Amino acid sequence: MDIKQARRNSIDNQIRPWGGLDYIANNALESIPREEFVPDHYKNLAFADIEIPLTNKAKMLSPKMEGRLLDALNIQKNETVLEVGTGSGYLTAVLSKLCQSVTSIEIDETLSQGAQEKLKQLNINNVTLEVGDASKGWRRSTDFFDVVVISTSVPKITGRFFHLLNVGGRIFVVEGTGKAMSAKVITRLSEHKWSTKSLFETQLDVMQGLEKSAKFEF
């Protein structure tokens, strides 16, 4: 397989037609070797339009979902990002190219360690990885972010979660249950005001720990 051409085809044939039109984000996606983050037995599907399994509970987002969420968030070089769900570390690496710094949380310690190794190999040094259960809440008292990316679905976001954002900050999340899920960007307009923009209907696996929960209070 011509890896360079496969990366370009992924951008041209999957991401752009599905609304991932931000060329800066697409360049970042293309610059990170996605195939290096895919489990060995899925290498031939590294650029396929699927969610690639990492464990029996975790998957990589499809390329078109990654492109679309990055397009919607319009991340700037001076911004800080919180990623909920490190997974393989691929999207983490892409985010690191677009912003000032990334903090990424992962419930599976083995996945987090694997992601750390890949990031080190790529000499990426503006990422902090944390192992923890985001479904039970996660917060450092001094940490606020410009962008939050949630890489799984949640039944409903409520309460404290929004206060992780600086004013002007954005959250990407897939919210809902069953077949009734919607990708959204939530923007903090002021200290006590937020706006929500629905982007598209989709389906993602629910965040570990929230399988039977009615809401996600981060």
C-alpha positions, -999 to +999 in steps of 0.1 A: +000+000+000+012+035-009+009+050+026+013+086+015-014+082-012-037+064+013-035+094+037-043+118+009-072+096-003-086+096+032-087+134+032-101+137-003-125+108-004-138+107+032-131+137+053-137+166+028-169+152+013-183+148+049-177+184+058-141+183+071-130+213+050-105+230+074-072+227+055-050+233+085-068+205+104-066+183+074-029+189+070-024+179+107-044+147+101-023+139+071+010+147+089+005+121+116+011+085+106-023+070+114-011+036+105+014+036+134-015+040+159-036+011+145-033-024+161-012-046+139-040-069+128-059-038+115-030-022+096-046-028+062-077-009+074-058+021+089-075+045+064-108+027+060-141+045+067-147+025+100-141+028+137-112+005+143-113-016+176-085-010+200-099-032+228-132-049+235-144-015+249-125+011+229-124+021+192-106+047+171-129+073+156-134+070+118-113+095+097-144+114+086-155+119+122-121+132+132-120+156+103-156+168+109-150+175+146-118+194+140-135+215+113-163+223+138-139+233+166-115+255+145-087+251+171-062+279+173-024+276+180-027+295+213-055+274+227-054+246+253-073+213+247-088+187+270-094+153+253-116+128+270-106+094+258-070+091+246-075+058+229-047+050+204-033+085+208-037+093+171-062+122+175-042+133+205-012+137+183-032+156+156-046+179+183-011+186+195-002+200+160-031+225+162-029+240+197-007+251+225-011+220+247-033+189+251-043+172+283-058+138+275-076+114+299-079+076+294-096+050+316-075+021+302-039+024+315-025+001+288-040+023+261-026+054+277+009+038+280+008+028+243-002+063+233+026+077+253+051+055+235+038+066+201+038+103+210+074+100+223+085+083+190+070+113+171+088+138+195+055+153+206+061+171+238+031+194+244+008+166+256+000+155+291-016+120+295-037+112+325-052+078+336-086+083+351-123+076+349-139+107+334-174+093+339-169+099+377-156+134+372-122+148+366-109+183+375-077+200+385-087+231+405-066+254+383-073+239+349-096+255+324-096+248+287-104+265+254-115+232+237-128+199+250-131+169+228-151+139+240-144+109+218-173+088+229-210+094+233-227+105+265-264+103+275-266+139+285-241+166+296-251+186+326-238+209+353-201+211+361-188+200+327-194+234+311-173+251+337-142+234+324-143+260+295-128+294+293-152+320+279-152+315+242-143+278+247-160+250+228-169+214+236-174+187+209-197+159+221-220+132+208-250+133+230-280+109+233-288+073+236-296+043+213-301+055+177-310+091+188-276+107+190-265+141+178-230+156+174-229+190+190-206+219+196-213+238+229-197+272+232-193+292+265-204+327+256-199+343+291-196+332+327-232+319+329-243+316+292-237+289+266-249+281+231-254+247+215-251+240+178-263+206+165-240+194+137-253+160+125-269+127+136-245+098+143-238+069+167-208+063+189-202+038+218-212+053+251-184+064+275-172+036+298-189+040+332-220+056+317-236+026+301-266+027+325-265+064+334-290+090+323-265+119+323-228+129+323-218+154+350-181+160+346 
